[in-house]
Amino acid sequence: MIADDGPLATQKARFAAADPLVPAPVALPDGETLTAATPAGERVTAVVQIRHHEPGAMDLLWSAERVWQLFPFPGQTGTEGMDALLRAWRHRMDGESPGPDSACAVTWPSRDAPAIRAFLSHGMVPISVLAVRTAPPPPPPGARRGLTIRRARPEDFEEALELTGETFAYSAMVAYHGRDNAKELVAPQLKRNLGAGAPIWLAESDGVAVALADCGWIDSVPGSWAAELLPPGRWGYVNSVATRPGSRGRGIGQALMAAVHRDFHVHGATGTYLYYNPPNPLSSVFWPRQGYRPLWTFWEVQPASALR
């Protein structure tokens, strides 16, 4: 663990300058301390944590089995400090045997442009972003003939699971973490959420389910994991949205999300947030059009040994 809070203070200043919506860090993480120096001799520091996900864990839907996570504290050193820490991390990884299902990962404010050059130079890619929407909902779109949007019920489980499977099948082509057993991993939680009356929405065209929005509520309060990523408040969470391949491009997803945003707004949401993959040619276009903008970017390289 880092011995003093000097790096924490400079981290707060850097985050605030990059993006006022990014929460200020409140504590230094535990883990292995890594230090480096810029060409000008400025000392920078970081913490490395290692995570291992067991077979059957839900985390495997979006994560490698073994992950080396870096928490950098580059202060106000711009690109140079981040580059120095990534070079030190690369040398530290020489002593590991990570295996193929592994990753080196960093989560960093999306608008901190000076850090991006360092990430790219070391072989990292922006595999995911946490994006937020804080605008009021748009006016209801005009009625679409034959299209009905309603809350999903427990008896919709099979159709909801099939649509969820469409999401993971497509994502497997454009992201690292394709899992053959994705539907099997997600099924128990989906069934529980439907039974609990979670805000899961179905769009039906002439009585046939063609799109799904699996959503929930998250409270960002002091001491919670959400407070590390989101401003304070009660946030609507869009877990996944799926549209049948033959129904894409017809405005169904937009109509579905308009209903979701109105419902969250009526029930007092501070805003809504979600994760999407920048390499995904559908979601990277769709979500900005719905008013979402990146807050955090998840930089990653797989396998972990590929870090440059």
C-alpha positions as CSV (number, residue, x, y, z in Angstrom):
1,M,0.0,0.0,0.0
2,I,1.2,3.5,-0.7
3,A,2.6,5.0,2.4
4,D,1.2,8.6,2.3
5,D,-1.7,10.5,0.8
6,G,0.3,12.8,-1.4
7,P,-0.5,10.8,-4.5
8,L,-4.2,10.8,-3.5
9,A,-4.3,14.6,-3.4
10,T,-2.7,14.9,-6.8
11,Q,-5.0,12.2,-8.2
12,K,-8.0,14.2,-7.0
13,A,-6.7,17.3,-8.7
14,R,-6.0,15.4,-12.0
15,F,-9.4,13.8,-12.0
16,A,-11.3,17.1,-11.3
17,A,-9.4,18.8,-14.1
18,A,-10.2,16.0,-16.6
19,D,-13.9,15.6,-15.9
20,P,-16.1,17.2,-13.1
21,L,-18.4,14.1,-13.1
22,V,-15.6,11.7,-12.1
23,P,-15.8,11.1,-8.3
24,A,-12.8,12.1,-6.3
25,P,-10.8,9.1,-5.0
26,V,-11.3,8.8,-1.3
27,A,-8.8,6.1,-0.3
28,L,-5.5,4.5,-1.5
29,P,-6.0,0.9,-2.7
30,D,-4.2,-2.1,-1.1
31,G,-1.8,-4.1,-3.1
32,E,1.7,-4.3,-4.4
33,T,3.4,-0.8,-4.7
34,L,5.1,0.0,-8.0
35,T,7.3,3.1,-8.4
36,A,9.0,4.8,-11.4
37,A,10.5,8.1,-12.5
38,T,9.9,10.3,-15.5
39,P,12.7,11.4,-17.7
40,A,12.7,14.7,-15.7
41,G,13.2,12.7,-12.5
42,E,9.7,13.1,-11.1
43,R,8.7,10.1,-8.9
44,V,5.4,8.4,-9.7
45,T,3.7,5.4,-8.1
46,A,1.0,2.8,-8.6
47,V,-0.6,-0.2,-7.0
48,V,-1.0,-3.6,-8.6
49,Q,-3.8,-6.0,-7.7
50,I,-4.2,-9.6,-9.0
51,R,-7.7,-11.1,-9.4
52,H,-8.6,-14.7,-10.3
53,H,-12.1,-15.7,-11.3
54,E,-13.2,-19.3,-10.8
55,P,-15.1,-21.3,-13.4
56,G,-18.8,-20.4,-13.5
57,A,-18.2,-16.9,-12.1
58,M,-20.4,-14.1,-13.7
59,D,-17.3,-11.9,-14.0
60,L,-16.1,-14.2,-16.8
61,L,-18.7,-12.6,-19.0
62,W,-16.7,-9.4,-19.1
63,S,-13.3,-10.4,-17.7
64,A,-10.4,-12.6,-18.3
65,E,-9.8,-15.5,-15.8
66,R,-6.7,-13.8,-14.4
67,V,-6.3,-10.1,-14.3
68,W,-3.5,-7.8,-13.2
69,Q,-5.1,-4.5,-12.4
70,L,-3.0,-1.3,-12.3
71,F,-4.1,1.7,-10.2
72,P,-1.7,4.5,-11.4
73,F,-1.0,7.7,-9.4
74,P,0.9,9.7,-12.1
75,G,0.2,13.1,-10.5
76,Q,0.4,16.1,-12.8
77,T,3.1,14.5,-15.0
78,G,0.9,14.2,-18.1
79,T,1.8,11.4,-20.5
80,E,5.3,11.0,-19.1
81,G,4.3,9.8,-15.7
82,M,1.8,7.2,-17.0
83,D,4.3,6.0,-19.6
84,A,6.9,5.5,-16.8
85,L,4.5,3.5,-14.7
86,L,3.4,1.3,-17.6
87,R,7.1,0.6,-18.4
88,A,7.7,-0.4,-14.8
89,W,4.6,-2.6,-14.9
90,R,5.9,-4.3,-18.1
91,H,9.2,-5.1,-16.4
92,R,7.3,-6.4,-13.3
93,M,5.2,-8.7,-15.6
94,D,8.3,-10.4,-16.9
95,G,8.3,-12.4,-13.7
96,E,4.8,-13.8,-14.3
97,S,3.4,-16.7,-16.3
98,P,-0.1,-15.4,-16.9
99,G,-1.4,-17.9,-19.4
100,P,-3.7,-17.2,-22.4
101,D,-6.9,-16.3,-20.4
102,S,-5.4,-13.3,-18.8
103,A,-5.2,-9.5,-19.0
104,C,-3.5,-6.4,-17.9
105,A,-6.1,-3.7,-17.2
106,V,-6.4,-0.1,-16.1
107,T,-9.6,1.9,-15.5
108,W,-9.1,5.6,-16.1
109,P,-11.2,8.7,-16.7
110,S,-12.2,8.8,-20.4
111,R,-11.5,12.6,-20.8
112,D,-7.9,12.4,-19.4
113,A,-6.4,12.7,-22.9
114,P,-2.7,12.9,-21.9
115,A,-3.0,9.3,-20.5
116,I,-4.3,7.9,-23.8
117,R,-1.1,8.2,-25.7
118,A,0.7,6.1,-23.0
119,F,-2.0,3.4,-23.0
120,L,-1.8,3.0,-26.8
121,S,2.0,3.0,-26.8
122,H,2.0,0.0,-24.5
123,G,-0.4,-2.1,-26.5
124,M,-3.6,-1.4,-24.5
125,V,-7.0,-1.0,-26.2
126,P,-10.2,0.7,-25.0
127,I,-12.2,-2.5,-24.6
128,S,-15.1,-1.0,-22.6
129,V,-16.4,2.3,-21.3
130,L,-18.8,3.2,-18.5
131,A,-21.0,5.9,-20.1
132,V,-23.6,8.1,-18.4
133,R,-26.7,10.0,-19.4
134,T,-28.0,12.9,-17.2
135,A,-30.3,14.7,-19.6
136,P,-34.1,14.6,-19.1
137,P,-35.9,12.0,-21.3
138,P,-36.9,12.9,-24.8
139,P,-40.6,13.3,-25.7
140,P,-42.3,10.0,-26.4
141,P,-41.8,9.0,-30.1
142,G,-44.7,8.5,-32.3
143,A,-46.6,5.3,-32.0
144,R,-45.2,2.5,-34.2
145,R,-47.8,0.2,-35.7
146,G,-47.7,-3.2,-34.1
147,L,-45.0,-2.3,-31.6
148,T,-45.7,-2.7,-27.9
149,I,-43.3,-2.0,-25.0
150,R,-44.0,-3.4,-21.6
151,R,-42.4,-4.7,-18.4
152,A,-41.2,-8.3,-18.6
153,R,-42.7,-10.9,-16.3
154,P,-41.4,-14.2,-14.9
155,E,-43.2,-16.1,-17.6
156,D,-41.1,-14.2,-20.2
157,F,-38.0,-15.8,-19.0
158,E,-37.3,-18.0,-22.1
159,E,-37.8,-15.2,-24.5
160,A,-35.7,-12.8,-22.4
161,L,-32.9,-15.4,-22.1
162,E,-32.9,-15.9,-25.9
163,L,-32.6,-12.2,-26.5
164,T,-29.9,-11.9,-23.9
165,G,-28.0,-14.7,-25.8
166,E,-28.2,-12.5,-28.9
167,T,-26.3,-9.8,-27.1
168,F,-23.5,-12.1,-26.0
169,A,-23.3,-13.8,-29.3
170,Y,-22.7,-10.5,-31.1
171,S,-20.4,-9.2,-28.4
172,A,-18.2,-12.3,-28.7
173,M,-17.2,-11.1,-32.2
174,V,-16.1,-7.6,-31.2
175,A,-14.7,-8.1,-27.6
176,Y,-12.1,-10.2,-25.9
177,H,-14.4,-12.1,-23.6
178,G,-16.5,-14.4,-25.7
179,R,-17.8,-17.3,-23.6
180,D,-19.6,-20.3,-25.0
181,N,-21.6,-20.7,-21.8
182,A,-22.8,-17.1,-21.6
183,K,-26.5,-18.0,-21.5
184,E,-25.8,-20.6,-18.8
185,L,-23.9,-18.0,-16.7
186,V,-26.5,-15.3,-16.9
187,A,-29.7,-17.4,-16.6
188,P,-30.0,-17.7,-12.8
189,Q,-29.6,-14.0,-12.2
190,L,-32.1,-13.1,-15.0
191,K,-34.6,-15.5,-13.5
192,R,-34.2,-14.0,-10.1
193,N,-34.5,-10.5,-11.4
194,L,-37.7,-11.2,-13.3
195,G,-39.1,-12.9,-10.2
196,A,-38.3,-9.8,-8.2
197,G,-40.0,-7.4,-10.6
198,A,-36.8,-5.7,-11.7
199,P,-37.1,-3.1,-14.4
200,I,-36.7,-5.4,-17.4
201,W,-38.5,-4.3,-20.6
202,L,-39.7,-6.1,-23.7
203,A,-40.5,-4.7,-27.1
204,E,-43.0,-6.8,-29.0
205,S,-43.8,-6.5,-32.7
206,D,-47.2,-8.0,-33.5
207,G,-46.9,-10.0,-30.3
208,V,-43.4,-11.4,-31.0
209,A,-40.6,-10.3,-28.6
210,V,-38.0,-8.5,-30.7
211,A,-36.0,-6.5,-28.1
212,L,-35.1,-6.5,-24.5
213,A,-33.7,-3.9,-22.0
214,D,-32.4,-5.5,-18.8
215,C,-32.1,-2.7,-16.3
216,G,-31.8,-2.1,-12.5
217,W,-31.2,0.5,-9.8
218,I,-27.8,1.3,-8.2
219,D,-27.3,3.7,-5.3
220,S,-24.1,5.7,-5.3
221,V,-23.6,6.4,-1.6
222,P,-20.4,7.0,0.5
223,G,-18.5,3.7,1.0
224,S,-20.2,1.8,-1.8
225,W,-18.4,0.5,-4.9
226,A,-20.7,2.7,-7.0
227,A,-19.4,5.8,-5.3
228,E,-15.9,5.1,-6.8
229,L,-17.3,5.4,-10.3
230,L,-20.5,7.5,-10.2
231,P,-21.5,10.9,-8.7
232,P,-23.8,10.6,-5.7
233,G,-27.4,9.7,-6.3
234,R,-29.7,6.9,-7.4
235,W,-28.8,5.7,-10.8
236,G,-30.7,3.7,-13.4
237,Y,-28.4,0.9,-14.7
238,V,-28.9,-0.4,-18.2
239,N,-27.3,-3.9,-18.0
240,S,-27.9,-5.0,-21.5
241,V,-30.0,-4.3,-24.5
242,A,-30.7,-6.8,-27.3
243,T,-32.6,-6.6,-30.6
244,R,-33.2,-9.6,-32.8
245,P,-30.9,-9.4,-35.9
246,G,-33.8,-9.2,-38.3
247,S,-35.4,-6.3,-36.4
248,R,-32.3,-4.1,-36.1
249,G,-32.2,-0.7,-37.9
250,R,-36.0,-0.1,-37.6
251,G,-35.9,2.2,-34.6
252,I,-37.1,-0.4,-32.1
253,G,-34.1,0.0,-29.8
254,Q,-34.6,3.7,-29.7
255,A,-38.3,3.4,-28.8
256,L,-37.4,0.9,-26.2
257,M,-34.8,3.1,-24.6
258,A,-37.1,6.1,-24.7
259,A,-39.5,4.2,-22.5
260,V,-36.8,3.1,-20.2
261,H,-35.4,6.6,-19.8
262,R,-38.9,8.0,-19.1
263,D,-39.5,5.4,-16.4
264,F,-36.2,6.0,-14.7
265,H,-36.9,9.8,-14.8
266,V,-40.4,9.4,-13.3
267,H,-39.0,7.4,-10.5
268,G,-36.3,9.9,-9.6
269,A,-33.1,8.7,-11.2
270,T,-30.1,11.0,-10.9
271,G,-29.2,9.7,-14.4
272,T,-28.6,6.4,-16.1
273,Y,-25.4,4.5,-16.9
274,L,-24.2,1.5,-18.8
275,Y,-21.1,-0.2,-20.2
276,Y,-20.5,-0.6,-23.9
277,N,-17.6,-1.8,-26.1
278,P,-16.0,0.9,-28.3
279,P,-15.0,-1.7,-31.0
280,N,-18.7,-2.8,-31.2
281,P,-19.9,-1.1,-34.5
282,L,-23.5,-1.1,-33.3
283,S,-23.3,0.0,-29.7
284,S,-20.6,2.6,-30.3
285,V,-23.0,4.4,-32.6
286,F,-26.3,3.7,-30.8
287,W,-25.5,4.8,-27.3
288,P,-24.1,8.2,-28.1
289,R,-27.2,8.8,-30.1
290,Q,-29.2,8.1,-27.0
291,G,-27.4,10.8,-25.0
292,Y,-24.6,8.7,-23.4
293,R,-21.0,9.9,-23.1
294,P,-18.0,8.0,-21.7
295,L,-17.0,8.7,-18.1
296,W,-14.5,5.9,-17.5
297,T,-12.6,3.8,-20.1
298,F,-11.4,0.3,-19.3
299,W,-8.0,-0.2,-21.0
300,E,-6.8,-3.8,-21.5
301,V,-4.4,-6.0,-23.2
302,Q,-4.8,-9.8,-23.6
303,P,-3.0,-11.9,-22.8
304,A,-1.3,-10.1,-19.9
305,S,2.1,-11.0,-21.4
306,A,1.3,-8.9,-24.5
307,L,1.8,-5.6,-22.5
308,R,4.5,-3.6,-24.2
